[in-house]
Amino acid sequence: HSVTGAKRHTSPIARVGVVAKSGLRKAEGTLVELSAWLASRGLTGVFETETAALAGLADRVETCSRNEMPSSTDMILVLGGDGTLLDMGDRIAQENAAVPLLGVNFGGLGFLTEVTLPELFPALEAAVDGTAKLDQRRMLRAIVRRGDRVVTDRIALNDVALTRGAISQIIGLSVSVGSQFVAEFKADGLIVASPTGSTAYNLAAGGPIVHPAVNALVITPIAPHTLTNRPIIIPANSDVRIQPIFDSDHDQVIASFDGQFGVVLECDDVVSVAATERPLQLFRARSRSYFTVLREKLKWAER
């Protein structure tokens, strides 16, 4: 199968990690119910430390930190929203683990946490008994180099964005793909997005929606100075290199990864972005297709 196709999860699941969004008080009852459900099936629930404390389960269940979760479990259940799932996905990738994620949304419906609360137990049942389908989602690895030194090495599921600092005017960004020069963009910034991230910051900046099964990366300038600067879709095996070009001492460019973490770039820093070899595995909601999620989330194609 292709790296982005859906497949069944075949490895047996004995240890289920449980992570809730920090301070999600309304998840307390669900967490207690989950603990009992897992125990009744002879499965070990491994609760993230804060999550266990939130539900008053700290002395009754096995616990571990968020960082330990990928190496301590066979699958991870995330209760919250897309941000909580992104955070866990990035940690799984940093550990180079192959742990699949099941995202349950406590708000409405997320692009990634596409299982709703009433669907939690049926979705978990399908994940545990091996009948659930898994989406393979490409992730991005971003390396910031300053001369010979690696300043940052991060993984992102959605996007890597270079944006101007608060006091900067328009910034210059020189972009190459592999050994080929693409263009120097004058803009408020630039986004390199995965297909999964195409419906995040990329979409807000006017970039295209890319189906997650498409092997591609998207480069989207943010508020470009020239209207002919359109987003471009490139092959997924491309290595994108971006270099900030400063015209004045006031220029400031910040690189952020999934919107979670920012690093201030210096002139002549090079940001390299490429797809990771190992995709993130997401359990799919049986009840709705990708297009259903688009319609429900974006009111897409509705009149």
N, C-alpha and C positions, 0 to 999 in steps of 0.2 A: 504494500500500500504506500501511497505517497506520504510524505512527512506531515502534511496538513489534513489528510483524510481522517474520517472517523473509523474507529475500530472498537472491538469489544475488549473489556479489561479482563484478562484471564488469570492474573496472579491472585492467589487466595488472600483475602483480607482478614486479619485477626486483630490488628491494632488500629483503632480509628482515632485520629487526632481531632480535637474540637477547639476551634478558636472563634471567639465572638469579638465584634468591634468593641474597642475600649469603652467602658461605662454604659454598655447597652442594657440598661435595667430591664427593659421589657422582654429580654431574652431569658430572664431567670427561670421562669416556669418551664420553658422549652428545654433548657439545659438540664434541669432535674429530670424531666421526662426522658430526655436523650440518654442520660446516665443509666436509668432503669431499663430502657429499651435495649441498649448495648449489652448490659449484664444479662438480660433475659435470653439473649441469643449466644451467650458464651463468648462475647467479644470484649476486648479490653478497650475502654475509653481512656484516651490520654488527653487530659484537659490542659490547655495553656494556663499557666499559673494565675494570671489575672482573671481569666474566664472562670476558673474553678472557684476563686474567691467571690466573684460576682454572684454566683449561684449558691454560695454557702456549701460547696462540695469539697473544699480544700482537703479536709481530713478523711474523705471517703473515696476519692478517686486518685489514680496515678496522675501526676502533673509534670510538666516540663516547660521550659521557656520557649518563646517563639523561634529562637535560633536553633534549639534542639529538636523542634518538631519534625523537620524533614527527615532526620536520621532515626527518629524514634517511632515512626508510624508507617502503616501500609497505605493509608489514604488520609486526607485531611478534609474535614467539614468546616466550612467558613460560614459564620452567621453574621450578617451585616450588609455591607454594600460592596460596590466594585473596588473602592479604595482598600478595604480590608483584604480582599482577594488579591489585588495587585501586590500588596505588601508581602503576603504569604508566597505568591508566585515568584517574586524576586528572591526571597530567601531560599526557596527550593532550588532555583537556578544557581544561586551562589554556591550552594552545597553540591551542585551537579547531581542532585537526586532525581529519581523518576517517580516521585509520589504523586498520584492523581488528586485533583481538587474537586470538591463539590461545593458550589457557592449557593447559599440560600439568602435571598434578599429580605431584609426586615423593613424596607421602605415599600416602594412599588415593585418595579421590575428593573433589574440591571442588565447591561449588555453582557456582563460576565457572570454575575450572580442571577441567573435566569430562572432559578427554581424559587417558587413562592412558598411562604410558610405552610399553607395547607398541603403542599406537595412534598414537604420535607421527608416524612417517613417512607412513603412509597419510593421516592428517589433514592434514599439511603438503602432501602431494601434491594433495589435493582443494582446499586453499586456493589453491595456486599455479596449478592448471589451471582454476580458475573453477567447479568443480562443487560446492564447499562452500556450505552455507547460512549466512547471517549473521543473528544476532539483533540487533535494535535495542533497546538498553537505555536507558531514561530515566535521566538523572543529575540531581542536585540542585545548585542554586547557593545558597550561604548567604552573606548579607551581614550583618555585625555593625556597627550604627551607634551611635555615641556622640555624641548631639547632632547636629551637622552633619557629623561626621567619620566616614568609613568606617574601622573598626578592622581588619576582616578581610573578605576576599572569597575564598571557597573553593568548590571543586567536590567533590562526593562522589557515589559511585555507590550506596552502601548507605544511609547515614543521616547525619542531623545529630542529635546528642544533647545535651541540656542536663542536667547532673547536679550534685548537690550536692557541695560540697567535704567533706573528711574530717571537719571539726569542725562542719559545719552540721547543724541538725535538718532537719525537713521544710521544703521551700522552696515559695514561691508563684510560679506562672508564669501570667501572663495571656496567653490565646491568642485571636487573631482570624484569620479566614479572609477575605481581601479586606477589605471595609469592615464585615464582620459580626463582632461579638464572639461567641466560642464559649463560653469559661468561664475561671474562674480555678482552676487545678489546684493542690491541695496534695499534694505527692508527693516522692519521692526524685529525680524528674527527668521528662523527657519526650523521646520519640523521634519524629522525623519521618523516615519511611523510604520509599524507592522500592519498587516491587514486587520488584526484585532484592534489596533489603536486607531484605525482609520475613522472610527465613529467617536473618537475622543477629541483631543485638542485639534487634530487635523481637520475634522469636520467643521469645527467652529471657525477655523481659519480659511474655510472655503475649499478644502481638499475633497477628493472623491471618496465615496464609500467603496471599500474593497472587500469582497466576500472572503471570510477567513480561510477558505480552501484554496485561494489563489496564492501561488508562490511569488510574492512580490514585496517590494518596499516602496513607500511613497515619500517623495521629497516635496514639501509644500512651503513656499515662502509666506511669511506673515506680513500682511499689509505692505506688499512690495511697492517700491517707488515707481516702477515701470509696470504698466498694466499688462504688458505682454509676458510678464513672468508668471507662467501658469504652473500648477503642480505637475509633477512628472512621476510616472510609475515605472520602476526599473526592476530587473530580475532580482530574485531574493538572494542569489549568491554574490551580489555586488558588494564591494567594499567602498563605503562612502567616506570621503575625507573632507572635513570642513575646517577652514582656517579663518579666524577673525582678522579683519584688516582695520586698524584704527587710524582715523584721520586726525583725531585730537586727543589730548590728555584726558578729556572728560569721558571718552568712550569706555563703556563697560559692557561686557557680554557675559551672560550667565548660562551655563549648560545645566539643564535639569533632566532627570531620568524618571519617567512615569510621574512627573510633577512632585516627586517625593523628596528629592535631594538635589541641592544646587551647588555648583562650584563656579567661582569667579575665574574667568579665563584671562590670560595675559596675551598681549599681541604676539603673533606667531605660534601660539599653542596650536596643536593639531588634534581635532576630535575625529576618531575613526569609529564608524558604526557598521556592524555587519550582523547577519543573522547567526544565532547560536546553533550549534550542531544538534543539541537535544531540545526538542520542543516541550512546551508545558502541556500537561495532559489535563483536560477539563471534562468532567462528566457532563453529558448533555441532558437537558430537560426533554423527556420523551414527548411532552404534550405540545411543544411549540417549535416551529422551525425558526431559522435565522431571520427569515423575512417577517415572521409574526413578531419577533422581538423588535425588528426595525419599525414595523407599523405601530406597535404599542408604545415604544419609547420615543419615537420621533414624530408620531402622527404622520408617518411617511406615506406619501401618495394619497393622503386623505384630502377631500375637498372641503 
